[in-house]
C-alpha cells in the first residue's frame, strides 16, 4: 500500500488517449508522445483545455522525447530515429538516423540537433542538411537526457552520472555523482542542476562547484521526469504520482495521486500542471506557482522533452472540484 504525505491534489480535467511516454508544453499547446501497446505510434497536440488539435504520425516505436522549436517539432523514438515535423502541415520533413539503439532524449540549439540513446552515445546533427557532425562517447551505459547551453553540453546516464562537456573541445569538464541507480532525467535552472533517478530520489547540485546541495525524498519508486520552475520542483514517477516540492525548503508540498500507472510526462503551462501516464490519461491540475518565476527562452524537460517556446506565466488556477471530461480516442 502506498502512503501519501502532504496535500493531495485534485485534477480539474482529464482526457483519455493512449499510454503516454513523453510530454512538452509550448505557449499554446501540450504535445504528448505515445508509449507502446497501440497499433500506430503517434504524437498528439492538445489545447490547454485538453481538446485535441492534431495528430502526428511517422514513428514505428514509442516516442521517448519531444522538443518544439517555433513551428517545428522534433521527436525521439525506440525506432532509433529522430523525426522533424512541420507543425503547420503535420508532415515529417526530415529523418535523422545513426543511433543503433532506441533514442531517449534530444535538444535543439541553433541549427544543431543533439540526441542521446540506449547505445551509450550522444550524436550531433546539422538540422539544415541532416548530416551527422559528431558522436560523443564516454558514458558507460544508456544516455537518457541531453541539454545544451552556449558553452556546455549536459547529459545524464544509467552509469549513475550527469556529465558536463565543453562544446568546443568535446571534453568532460565536470561529473555529477551521488545517485545509486540510473538517472532518467534532469533539469537546469540558473546555476542549479536537478536530477531524477531510479533510486527514487531527486537531487540538486551546484553547477559551478559540482557539489550536491539537496536530496528530495518521498517517491516510493523510480522517478522518471522532472521540471524546475522558480522555487517549485515537479516530478513524475513509477509510483503512479506526480509531486510538487519547495526547493528552498527541500520539502514536499503536494502529491497528485489520481493516475493508475506510471507518470511518464509532466509539463507546467498556463498556470496548471499537466501529467501524462501509461494509464492512458492526460490530466490537468491546479497548482500554486512561485509568483517570482520568470520563464527563460528555453524550457528543459524530462526524458529529453523541451521547448524553445517558453510557457506563458499566468496566475495559478483556483482550487476546485474534479471536472472529468473523457474524450473519445481518435
KANORZI-V510139 format. One record per backbone hydrogen bond with DSSP energy under -1.0 kcal/mol. NH is the residue of the N-H (numbers start at 0). CO is the residue of the C=O. If there is no record, write none. Layout:
nh=NH co=CO
nh=NH co=CO
This chain:
nh=8 co=254
nh=11 co=283
nh=12 co=283
nh=14 co=281
nh=16 co=279
nh=19 co=276
nh=20 co=32
nh=21 co=32
nh=23 co=30
nh=25 co=28
nh=29 co=45
nh=30 co=23
nh=31 co=43
nh=32 co=21
nh=33 co=41
nh=34 co=18
nh=42 co=55
nh=43 co=31
nh=44 co=53
nh=45 co=29
nh=46 co=50
nh=49 co=46
nh=52 co=44
nh=53 co=44
nh=55 co=42
nh=62 co=33
nh=63 co=75
nh=64 co=75
nh=66 co=73
nh=67 co=305
nh=68 co=71
nh=71 co=68
nh=72 co=84
nh=73 co=66
nh=74 co=82
nh=75 co=64
nh=76 co=80
nh=77 co=61
nh=79 co=76
nh=81 co=95
nh=82 co=74
nh=83 co=93
nh=84 co=72
nh=85 co=90
nh=86 co=70
nh=89 co=85
nh=92 co=83
nh=93 co=83
nh=95 co=81
nh=102 co=76
nh=103 co=115
nh=104 co=115
nh=106 co=113
nh=108 co=111
nh=111 co=108
nh=112 co=124
nh=113 co=106
nh=114 co=122
nh=115 co=104
nh=116 co=120
nh=117 co=101
nh=119 co=116
nh=121 co=135
nh=122 co=114
nh=123 co=133
nh=124 co=112
nh=125 co=130
nh=126 co=110
nh=129 co=125
nh=132 co=123
nh=133 co=123
nh=135 co=121
nh=142 co=116
nh=143 co=155
nh=146 co=153
nh=148 co=151
nh=152 co=164
nh=153 co=146
nh=154 co=162
nh=155 co=144
nh=156 co=160
nh=157 co=141
nh=161 co=175
nh=162 co=154
nh=163 co=173
nh=164 co=152
nh=165 co=170
nh=166 co=150
nh=169 co=165
nh=172 co=163
nh=173 co=163
nh=175 co=161
nh=182 co=156
nh=183 co=195
nh=184 co=195
nh=186 co=193
nh=188 co=191
nh=191 co=188
nh=192 co=204
nh=193 co=186
nh=194 co=202
nh=195 co=184
nh=196 co=200
nh=197 co=181
nh=199 co=196
nh=201 co=215
nh=202 co=194
nh=203 co=213
nh=204 co=192
nh=205 co=210
nh=206 co=190
nh=209 co=205
nh=212 co=203
nh=213 co=203
nh=215 co=201
nh=222 co=196
nh=223 co=235
nh=224 co=235
nh=226 co=233
nh=228 co=231
nh=231 co=228
nh=232 co=244
nh=233 co=226
nh=234 co=242
nh=235 co=224
nh=236 co=240
nh=237 co=221
nh=241 co=255
nh=242 co=234
nh=243 co=253
nh=244 co=232
nh=245 co=250
nh=246 co=230
nh=249 co=245
nh=250 co=245
nh=252 co=243
nh=253 co=243
nh=254 co=6
nh=255 co=241
nh=262 co=236
nh=263 co=275
nh=264 co=275
nh=266 co=273
nh=268 co=271
nh=271 co=268
nh=272 co=284
nh=273 co=266
nh=274 co=282
nh=275 co=264
nh=276 co=280
nh=277 co=261
nh=279 co=276
nh=281 co=14
nh=282 co=274
nh=283 co=12
nh=284 co=272
nh=292 co=289
nh=298 co=306
nh=304 co=301
nh=305 co=65
nh=306 co=298
nh=307 co=67
nh=316 co=270
